[in-house]
Amino acid sequence: MKTQPAQDGVVVPPLPPAEGRFADNIVFFARALRNAGLKIGPGSIADAIGAVEAIGMGSREEFHAALFSVFVKRHEDKPVFDEAFRLFWRSRDLVEKMIAMMLPQAPDNREREKAKAGETRASDALLGDRRDNRPPRDEPDIEIDARFTTSGNEVFRRMDFAQMSAAEIALARKELTRLQLPLDSVPTRRFRQSHVHRQVDPRATMRSALRTGGSLILPRYREQKEIQPPLVVLADISGSMSQYTRIFLHFLHVLTESRRRVHTFLFGTRLTNVTRQMRHKDPDEALNECAAAVKDWSGGTRIGETVREFNRLWGRRVLGQGALVLLITDGLEREGVELLAEEMDRLHRSCRRLIWLNPLLRFEGFEPRARGVRAMLPHVDEFRPVHNLSSLSDLAAALGAGRSPAHDPRRYLDRMRGFV
């Protein structure tokens, strides 16, 4: 046996000649995963090689399980790992076909399937160097009239979060910090001192007169005090929602830094309060602490049970002073629909405004056929999409304005009558 050279700070253990270059390939695969956004260090690479040696090369499924158990440390990294594993560990003929796809060829006008979640990040990490090293082709200069075309920034703002690459997700996080945040306010029963001569403050006037023994009485004025209402967020972290929820948490982190009372709850099969974790100054550290606090990330979902738990344990604590509630979920509830409708009605009556954010609205012609969606729609004030930067920008503007007729749930309630 001969010791393999060190790569990426990892001393590769000796392998017999019959085992080929599996250790080198694992190092290269880990490097690709790191480029795709996974947090992998030299110790993890050594552990992965040791895990493969321990289980042996019995089947592809066992090999996948060994690498998955070492490299995947966050729930949202699972689709990226699966896609990268599919692209990297496959037969030589398919790899040659992938290289052939990069060569000049006739245009394909067939309708393409929508990319899977994580596929763009995985392919960029594996094939990015090859695409960058390709020699430039001599192409004729073409003048394009761009008066009626869409700019690159506009295309990026309308790109689905699930189809973004690692670089695009990082750019989207920076764009979220530049959003114009809402300045909404609600009047309270308290008053504050005012210089506008509109409403006399009797108490302040009498206190001022006592200082002079009543010989000089100058009127003091007051005005009604306004505060930003509490913002309560209930975010679904089930398997179908984890990618959208993670980007939405970055948006909530920006709101948390600018508002005093932002309460964040994550739910799948149970309810978890992550308000304290979201107050961390660093957004990545805040999201890592949220992932550590949640035990059911990317699992199943029980919307009715979790909303019931929120109403029972947290409703009276956080839904005061005209609270605004944001509910992000796809509404795909199969069991306990009657309980879901009852608890949604209770939640709606406990807050000033309830906005439902559903990524399924990214599909044209969306129809409320699911039982959970039909149970929730009658008890919300607005029904909005939440799948790209444009939708989040519209949401930020809507928080500071009134209700929008374009997102009135009654438009979908009329369609529901045809499904009953």
Residue pairs with C-beta under 8 A, 6 or more apart in sequence:
1 14
1 15
1 16
1 17
2 14
3 11
3 12
3 13
3 14
4 12
4 13
4 14
4 15
4 23
4 24
5 12
6 12
7 24
7 27
8 27
8 30
8 31
8 42
8 45
9 42
10 27
10 42
10 45
10 46
10 49
11 46
12 23
12 24
12 27
12 46
12 49
13 23
13 46
13 49
13 50
13 53
15 22
15 23
22 52
22 57
23 49
25 88
25 89
26 45
26 48
26 49
26 52
26 67
27 45
28 88
29 67
29 84
29 85
29 88
29 89
30 40
30 44
30 45
30 48
30 71
32 84
32 88
32 122
32 125
32 126
33 40
33 71
33 80
33 81
33 84
33 125
34 40
34 125
35 124
35 125
35 128
35 166
36 80
36 84
36 121
36 122
36 124
36 125
36 166
37 77
37 80
37 121
37 166
37 169
38 71
38 72
38 73
38 74
38 77
38 80
38 81
39 73
39 74
40 71
44 70
44 71
47 70
48 66
48 67
48 70
48 71
51 66
51 67
51 69
51 70
52 63
52 66
52 67
54 66
55 62
55 63
55 66
56 62
57 63
60 89
63 89
64 85
64 89
67 81
67 85
68 78
68 81
68 85
71 77
71 81
72 78
72 81
74 288
74 291
75 237
75 242
75 291
75 297
75 298
76 242
76 243
76 246
76 291
76 297
76 298
78 298
79 116
79 117
79 118
79 243
80 118
80 121
80 122
81 118
82 118
83 116
83 118
83 119
83 121
83 122
83 123
84 122
84 125
84 126
87 98
87 122
87 123
87 126
88 126
98 127
99 130
102 127
102 130
102 131
102 134
104 137
114 163
115 163
117 162
117 163
117 243
119 163
120 163
120 164
120 165
120 168
121 164
121 165
121 166
121 169
124 165
124 166
124 167
125 166
156 168
156 171
156 172
156 389
157 175
157 388
157 389
157 390
157 393
158 388
158 389
158 390
159 168
159 388
159 389
160 362
160 387
160 388
161 169
161 172
161 243
161 244
161 247
161 387
161 388
162 243
162 244
162 387
164 172
169 247
172 247
172 250
172 389
173 247
173 250
173 283
175 389
176 247
176 250
176 251
176 254
176 389
176 392
177 254
179 251
179 254
179 392
179 393
179 396
180 396
180 397
181 254
181 255
181 258
181 259
181 396
182 396
182 397
182 398
182 399
182 400
182 401
183 228
183 400
184 228
184 229
184 324
184 399
184 400
184 401
185 226
185 227
185 228
185 229
186 226
186 227
186 228
186 229
186 321
186 322
186 352
187 224
187 225
187 226
188 224
188 225
188 226
188 227
188 321
190 224
190 225
191 201
191 222
191 223
191 224
191 225
192 222
192 223
192 225
193 201
193 204
193 220
193 221
193 222
194 221
194 222
194 223
195 221
196 221
196 223
197 219
197 221
198 221
198 223
199 221
199 222
199 223
200 219
200 220
200 221
200 222
201 219
201 220
201 221
201 222
204 220
204 222
205 217
205 218
205 219
205 220
208 217
208 218
208 220
209 216
209 217
209 218
227 321
228 259
228 260
228 261
229 261
229 321
229 322
229 323
229 324
229 352
230 261
230 262
230 263
230 318
230 319
230 320
230 321
230 322
230 323
230 324
231 255
231 259
231 261
231 262
231 263
231 323
231 324
231 326
231 399
232 263
232 265
232 318
232 319
232 323
232 324
232 325
232 326
232 351
233 252
233 262
233 263
233 264
233 265
233 325
233 326
233 328
234 265
234 267
234 306
234 307
234 310
234 325
234 326
234 327
234 328
234 329
235 241
235 245
235 248
235 249
235 252
235 264
235 265
235 266
235 267
235 328
235 329
236 245
236 266
236 267
236 268
236 301
236 303
236 328
236 329
236 330
237 245
237 266
237 267
237 268
237 294
237 296
237 297
237 298
238 268
238 298
238 299
238 300
238 301
239 298
239 299
239 300
240 330
240 332
241 301
241 328
241 329
241 330
241 359
242 297
242 298
244 328
244 359
244 386
244 387
245 266
245 328
246 287
248 328
248 357
248 386
248 392
249 264
249 278
249 286
249 287
249 290
250 283
250 287
251 392
251 396
252 262
252 264
252 278
253 278
253 283
253 286
253 287
255 262
256 262
256 264
256 278
256 279
257 281
261 318
262 275
262 278
263 273
263 275
263 314
263 318
264 273
264 274
264 275
264 278
265 271
265 272
265 273
265 274
265 275
265 310
265 314
266 272
266 274
266 290
266 294
266 297
267 301
267 303
267 306
267 307
267 310
268 294
268 296
268 297
268 298
268 299
268 300
268 301
268 302
268 306
269 296
269 299
269 300
269 301
269 302
269 305
269 306
270 295
270 296
270 306
270 309
271 306
271 309
271 310
271 313
272 293
272 294
272 295
273 314
274 289
274 290
274 293
274 294
277 286
277 289
277 290
277 293
278 286
278 290
279 286
280 286
280 289
291 297
301 329
301 332
301 333
302 333
302 335
302 336
303 329
303 331
303 333
303 340
303 372
303 376
304 333
304 336
304 337
304 339
304 340
304 343
305 336
305 339
307 340
307 343
307 344
307 347
308 339
308 343
310 347
311 343
311 346
311 347
311 350
315 346
315 347
315 350
319 325
319 350
319 351
322 351
322 352
323 350
323 351
323 352
324 351
324 352
324 353
324 355
324 399
325 347
325 351
325 353
325 354
325 355
326 355
326 357
326 395
327 354
327 355
327 356
327 357
327 380
328 356
328 357
328 358
328 386
329 356
329 357
329 358
330 358
330 359
330 360
331 356
331 358
331 360
331 370
331 372
331 373
331 376
332 370
332 372
332 373
333 340
333 370
333 371
333 372
333 375
334 371
334 372
337 371
337 372
337 375
338 375
340 372
340 375
340 376
341 375
341 376
341 378
341 379
344 375
344 376
344 379
344 380
345 379
347 354
347 379
348 354
348 379
348 380
348 381
353 381
353 382
353 403
354 379
354 380
354 381
354 382
355 380
355 381
355 382
355 384
355 395
355 398
356 376
356 377
356 380
356 382
356 383
356 384
356 409
357 384
357 385
357 386
357 395
358 373
358 383
358 384
358 385
358 386
359 385
359 386
359 387
360 366
361 383
361 384
361 385
361 387
362 385
362 387
362 388
367 412
367 415
367 419
368 374
368 377
368 412
368 415
368 416
368 419
369 419
374 416
374 419
377 383
377 409
377 412
377 413
377 416
378 409
378 413
380 409
381 403
381 409
382 398
382 403
382 404
382 407
382 408
382 409
383 407
383 408
383 409
383 412
384 391
384 394
384 395
384 398
384 407
385 391
386 392
386 395
398 404
398 407
